[in-house]
Amino acid sequence: MVYLRSGSGTDRSGRLWVLDLTGDGAPRERLVADPRALLGGSRERLSAQERARRERSREGSSGIVGYAVDAAAELAAFALSGKVYVADLLGGTARALPVPGPVIDPRPSPDGRHVAYVSKGALRVVGTDGESDRALAEPEDDQVTYGLAEFIAAEEMGRSRGFWWSPESDRLLVARVDESPVQRWWIADPAHPERRPAEVAYPAAGTPNAVVSLQVVGLDGKRVEVSWDRARFPYLARVHWSAYGAPLLLVQARDQQSQVYLAVDPETGATRTVHADGDEVWLELFPGVPAWAPDGRLVRITDEGGARVLAVGDRTLTGGQLHIRSVLDIGESDVLVSASAGAEADDPEVGESHVYRVNELGVERVSEGVGVHTAVRSGRVTVLVSTALERAGATARVVRDGEEIAVVASHAERPVLSARPVLTEGGARRIPCAVLLPTGYSESDGPLPVLMDPYGGPHGSRVVAAHNAHLTSQWFADRGFAVVVADGRGTPGRSPAWEKAVKHDLALTVEDQVDALHAVAERFPLDLGRVAIRGWSFGGFLAGMAVLRRPDVFHAAVVGAPVTDQRLYDTHYTERYLGDPEEQAALYAYNSLVTDEGLSYAEKQVRPMMIVHGLADDNVVVAHSLRLSSALLAAGRPHEVLPLSGVTHMTPQENVAENLLLLQVDFLKRSLGL
């Protein structure tokens, strides 16, 4: 078993570890690669491309943050400070390879003889002995890269890779990305006017995307173009290449209402359609699929009969009792999946997600206990990673043939407070909610001011049966609030219809927050005369919408990194919900915080707003907040703006994160008259 873990709960630097499961004794843990030793005490240096890659994956750690192994898991490759390192997982040694940098995404061939990597936009390969380094595909100009995922693939599609080895280790599938059609934005740092603005190729809604194509590239230098109807299906969403079948692609139409699964002939580059999907709303993408089963059948997740189900070949193996979220492993006789309770489940299991074995004979739950569970598996060994409400952190259990043989030691710090969320459902739509009250609170203390604390949008669930997920909400509760977290329509985990209800109307998420608030108030001591809302990203959009459109309910808002003008956000995300802005101008105006329509809902009631935004954000650019501030100023609506210098869409800087919490509490208490 191979994994990353830092040295302590206050150490951000990942180290590479191995847990030996063979032999007569107990499993033995070994440290294979320590960044401090490998760098000789030198400071880690990251290229701009690596920083961007980590921003897309929301990676806040340092040191070794990712690795790839050969088929036998005897050799690992990873990038550290812009260099390629290979680690002998049996011998426990690691060394750098003498290759040009800075390096991104090194991956060994299945036979362990070569490492492919990307440097300066070129796909290169080197022997694991450090010999024969060479470029297999070099960019024709500075607008082209080989072997990297384009912005929207990494940010929105969940595809962070741009090349894939063949099972025979003799060639690779390589993505070619041409960003020349993409408009350019410039991200400046106003705190450092002496620095040049960063150039960002950003495909905003309605504007051209990068042109993505695929080539089969041999180690001998031979290159074959992969052909499909890229005009109709421009999005390369998934690539899978295993010993069980031909290279497999999933390509989507730009409106995401149709997609095809294609098998590739690596000799000619020709493709044939294996399966096609269509949906009048949109087609979701899922981790782990599509893929081939060992018997050659296609494994996929699809929406069928009002449920999200697992399909193998032409058979559907699950029904409405489960809502399939991802495929974790495909075995000889079963498929390991992650799933939550479906719309037809007898027990709603609020906030839970479990691991199941699925085959033609039925469904068996593998994980145990209330919580959020996931897993990885290889052969007879499964590693279950579980979180629960009653304990902090995660537990990694190693199971062989159903018997626990080890628990991976955790070095995580214990939180300085304990979260005590009550998970429930509220309103006619049974909206999942978490309610947190101050530590030591009793009803004799009287009703509490309320802080709604949602994300509340697509791809983000916050009502989860996991302790650490509620720590920030509990911290706010301990400042004197009843904190309510609600996952309304659009959030994942319940049913396809629940997720797709936000088509054309992202603003309806406000009404679900209102319904959840009123439902919770029937059970908990809430002061509905003092209700605030805070959120970040989509949650920031939701918080802004709440005070603008329902000032009768919400009395103050912290609006963090909000998407205020949908025309400024990217193609794959925004067009999925609102369509082409040229054709759907009215929809974009209705779902905006900065248009006349967006600001006209509460002309007679003005509610305090604190707008917070990182000036270095290249995902939700600061123009969103600046346009909102300008619109509010033009309308004579008072508000506060807090710019965060040097901060991106994440806030990993501890001093910034801590002081931002304190400033929010101060604003909320001032605004609610506490």
Disulfide bonds with the S-S distance in Angstrom:
none
